[in-house]
Amino acid sequence: MTMEPSREVNRRVPAEFDDVVVWAAWLYYEESLNQSDIAGIIGVSRATIVNYLQEARERGVVRIAMDAGVMARSDLSREICERFGLSETLVVQHQPGADAQTRLLTLGAAGARQLERMIDPGEILCVSWGKTVLAVADALKPMSDVDGVTVVQVTGAATSKRDFSAELCTAIMARKLGAISMNLNAPAVLSSADLCQALRREPALERQFDMIRQARTIVFGLGGLGPESTIRFADIATDEEIDAYGEDGAKAVLICRFLDEEGNQITREFDKRMMGIELDELRAIPRRLCVAGGLSKLEAIRATLKGGYATHFVTDLETARALLKG
């Protein structure tokens, strides 16, 4: 209990308030005044205001409660981390009735917020490609406190000019971070396995893959094999090649590699012609941020998380709940 207020202080209390403690609480929580301003209005010290606010909580005048939606997302995050062995999960809630593009932008903004927390000065950051990765890159705030970062493209270039290409994602992210951009100057898919291996032995590409192996962080999205999946219209693989993986049990596409429902890689001749990071190289990177959401990607997300390819995960509330039901 605080000291009994002086008669002068009591006289200042407006009639609608029971006493000075209730008045102080109202000014702080409802009028959003700071403690120094309230002290000036009431005519007491700031330390006395601190005591009044504490007493208001103890008497039940003020009850502080976390928003139920925030608590639910926090609980889901912890459960997903425990189930899939993740370091961190960020769950975001879409606005009711949000269309696909708005949902993508919301997810990208959350991914950018998470990535900003992870990047250290002087490190190597690897970047995949796709609509979600582009949304993350676009949402990044310019950062002046992460000097010396190098952003490295981890797959070769597709023949299409899609606006979510690996080159564009890498370039935008480097610009936002004030970083050096290292593009992988080779096609994503070569005409033969021998040619792919020969190119990998070229000094310029050897340096690129050395940089990948030195990376501390990677950001990537993922997809499924459905008719609307990114892999279908990125001009990297033909429908026949993608369908063949599906017949072998593929449920996810992770940086142009195909996974079964348990997260095991399915390999075919196509993989030997692919110019890009291998999944064992991906797993060797200490911090691996996967940004993915939407029920259409549920199987792909579950496979990727089961396979241990991510350490950090950003998704939406609906997807998070569905993940824990399976």
N, C-alpha and C positions, 0 to 999 in steps of 0.2 A: 504494500500500500504506500502510495506517495504521501509526502507531507501535506497537511491540510492547507489548501490555498488561502491566501490572504483575503480579507474582506474586499479589498479593492479589485482583486482578480475575480472574485465571485460576482461582484456587481457588473463586471463586463460581460458575463455569460449571457448570450441571448436567451429570451424566455423559452424558445422551442427546445432548448437542450437541458437535460437533467442537471448536468454539472459541467465543470471545466474539462474533465476527462473526455466526456462525450463530444464536447465542442472541438477539442483538439483533434480527436479521431476523425470527425467530420471534415475538418479543414484539410487534414492530411490525405485521407482516402477518397473523399468525394470531390473536394475542390482542387486536389492535386498540388497543394502548396508545399514548399519544402519546410523543414523543421525550423530553419532560421526565420523565415517569414512568419510562421505561426507564433514563434516566441515573441516577435515584435508586436503582433496583433494582440496577443493575450497579456503581454507585459511580464514575461518570466524568462528564464534562461533557456538556451537550447537543451541543456542537460535535463531540465525539468520537463520539456516537451517529450524527450525520449522516455522518461519515466511515465508520463501520461499515456503514451502510446502502448507501452508495455502493460500498464494497468488495464487499458481498454481491451487488450487481448485476453488478459487473465480473467476479467469480469465477463467475457463473452459479448462485449459490445461490438467487437470486431472479430470476425471469423475469416481467416485466410484459407482459401481452397484453390487447388490447381484446377484449371479447366478440365472437364471430363475428357474432352477430345485429346488434349495434350497428354493426359495420363494414359489413355488407351494406346496412343501411338508409342509412348515410351515403353509400356509393357510389351507391346508387339515387338519393338526393336530388340529388347533384351531376350525375348523368347526365340527370335530368329537367330540371334548371335549364338545362343546356347545350342540350338538344334544343328546349325551348320558350321560351328566353330569359327565364327567371324569375330573380328576385333570390334567393329562398329557397324551399326545399321541405322540409317536415317529413313524414317517413314514420313511421307508428306501426304496431305489431304487435298484432293482436288475440289474446286468449287462445284456445287451441285449443277448439273446440266452442262458442264464444260465439254466443249467439242475436242476432237482428237488433237488438233494443233495446240489448243490451250493447255491440254494435259501434258503434251510433249514439252512445252515451254516451262511449265511448273516443275516437271521432273528435271529438266536441264538446269533450272535455277538452283534446285536443291543439290544437284550433282556439283555445280560450280561452288556452292557454299562449302560442301564437304571437301572438295579438292583444294580450295583456298586454305583450309585448315591443315592440310597435309604437306603442302609444298615447303621445302626448306631452301634457303639460299645455296647456290652452287651445285644443286643436284641435277641429275638427268631424269627427265620426265618423258615416258613413252606414251604415245597417243595412237589409238586405233582409229576407226572411221565409222560413219553411219549417221543417221538422223539424230540419235540421242547424243552421241559424242559432239556433233555439231552444235546442238542446243546447249550443251555444257560449255563449249568454247565461247559461244555467243554471249552467254550469261556471266562469264567471268568478269570481275571488276579489274581494271588496270591495277597492277600491284607494283609498288616501288620498293618494297622491302624484301624482295627475293632476288637479289642480284646474282648473276652468274649462272642462271638456269639454262639448260639446253633441252629443247623439245625435239624428240626423235620420232619420226614416222616408223611404224613397225610392220607395214605391209607395202608391197609394191603398188604401182599405179594401175587402176582399172582403165579400160579403153573408153568407158563412158565419161561424159562431162557432168555427172551428177553433182549437185551442190553440197553433197555430204562426202565428197571424196577424201581419201586419206591425206592428200596434199593440202586441201583446204582446211581440214580440221587442225592439222599440225600448224599451218601458217597462222590461223586466227589465234590459236592458243599461245603461240610464241609471241605474237604481237601484244596480246593482253598482258603477258608476263614480262614484257621487255626482254625476251629471251632469244637465244640463237636457235634458228630452225634448221633441222637436218632432215631433208627429204630423202626417201629411199628411191633412188633414180634407176628403177627397173620395173618391168611389167609385173603385175600381181601374179599372173600365170604365164609360164613359158610353154613353148611348143613341145618340149621334151624334158624328161628328168635329167638327162645328161647336160643339156644346155643350162638348166637351172643350177645344177651343182657347179658347173664351170663358172657361171657368173658369180656365184657365192665366193669363189676363190679370187675374184678380182679385188685388188687392194682397197678400192673405194668402198666396196660392199663389205669387205672384211672389217673395215673400220666402223661401218654402220652397225654391224652385228656385235662388235666389241662394245660399242656404246650401249646397245640394248642390254648386254650382259652386265654392264656397270650401273644400270638404272636402279633407282630407289623406289620409284613410283610409276604406275601405269594406270591409265583410265581407259575403260572400254565399255561398249554396249554388247548386246547379243541379240539373236533372233531365232525364229523357228524356220520351218521349211514350207510353210503355207503359201498359198498363191499371192498373198500381199506382202510376203517377207522381203526385206531389203536385198537379200542375196539373189532373189529372183530377177530383180531389174537393175543390178549393179554392173552387169556385163562382166562378171568375173567367172561364173560357171553357167553352163547351159542347163535348161530345165531337165534334160535327160541325165546329166551328171548329178544334179541335185536329187532327182527322183531315185537314182541308184543308191545314194546314201540313205534315203528314206526307206528303201526296201531292205537295207541292211540294219535298220533299227534306229537311225539318227533321229534325235528329237531337238537338237540345238545346233546353232552355228555360232561359234565363238572365234572371232578374228579369222574367219574363213576356214576354220577347222570344225569338224563335225563330231558331235558327242551323242552317245546313247543315253538312255534315261537315267543311268547311274553316274553319268559324267565321264565315262571311258571314251577315249578317242576311237572313232571308226576311220580306218585308213583305206584308201584306194589309190589307184595310179595317179589320180588328180593331185593328191597331196605331194607327190614327188615333184610336181611341176609348179608348186606354189612357192612364190618368193615372199617370205615373211617370217615373223616370229613363230617358233615352234612352241607347243604347249608346255614342254618341260622348261623352256626358257621363260615362259610366262610365269610359271609357278616359282621360279627362282627369284623373281623380283619381290622384294620384301613387302611393299604396300601395293595392293592390287584393288583398285576402285572399280566396281561394276555398277553401272547406272542402267536400270531396266525396270519397266513397269508395264502393266496391262495384262488382262487375263489371257489374251491371245499368245502371250509369251510365257505363260505359267510353266508349261513343261520344260521349255528351254531354260528358264531361270532356275527351276529346281535341279535340273541336270547339272548346270554350271556350278551351283552352290554345293551340290553333293560331291562334285569332282574336286572341290577345294581350290578352285581357280581364283576366288576372290577372298580378300581379307576385309574389305570395306564394301558396303552395299547400300545403294539408295534406291528406294522404290515407293510406290503409292500404297495408300491404306488398303484398298480393295485387294490388291495383289498380295500384300503382306498377310492379310487374313486368310486368303486362299492357300498360301504356301504352308501355313500351319495346320491346315485341315488335311493335307495329303500325307 
